[in-house]
Amino acid sequence: MKKTHEKSRIYTVAGTAKLKNPEKVVLQIEATGQRNGDGFIYLVESVAAEDYDRTTAEGRAAAAEKELEEYKKEFSETTDNLNAEKEALEELLEQARDAGGNYRRKLDEAAQENAELRKALTECRRIFGELPPEIERLLNNEEGEKNNGYTCTI
């Protein structure tokens, strides 16, 4: 028999009636195979009830503390992962904003260029009178928007 508790005691007992003691907790019992006048002899390991309760309470507290540390570690990893994902999404959002800003800037530049071209063609019409039919069609928007992507109307 090996000792299983640091404050326990191993001893022999004749008969099982002497094992019933509320102040002690029996941890293990083993029959020796020998007999005396009171009955069979047993090898017993027992510990005082207050030592056993304190040890199990300390064990439960240590287990709870270990579980709490594991939870904190998992929580920290999850938080780190979520923060990394948040930063990546913020970077994507910033890139999308930059792309949108560039698109709006190019659109504004194209609209300004179209307005300047329209003014130039209008001035050409004023100076030269009637323009070639292809340019007149563009100015009158007959085919410009649908076929060529022009949106010049006067």
Phi, psi and omega in degrees: 000134177256145179288132185249352182225139185294333181255013182277172180224138177252132181206173179255150179223137175262115181083157184269348182297328182284353180280342183279089181224114183293345180276349181236148175248124179278122181270319176205155180218141183219133178284135180271342183089357179260163184219145172231195185294332181272349181135200180289152179259133181240147172264127189232139169246126178220164180219153178298143184301319181293325178290322180293315179297317181295319180296316181291325177293318177296321178296317178296319179295318179295319178295318179295321179295319178296316179297320178297318178297318178296319179297316179299319180296313178298318179298317179297317178297316179298316179297317178299316179297317180294321178295320178295318178295320178299314180298320179296318179293322177297321177296317177298319178297317179296319178296319179295320177296318178298315180297319178296319178296319177296318179297316179296320179297315179294322178296316178297319178297317180295319179295319179294318178297318177298318180296319178294320177295320179298316178299318180295318180291323177296318177296320177298319179297318180297318183283313188265351184087235181279140180264167176306151185303325180297318180287322177299320179296320178295317180294325180272001175062034179289315182230353187305304185293321185284316189260324188249350181084009179275146179229046183266115173228143179240000000 
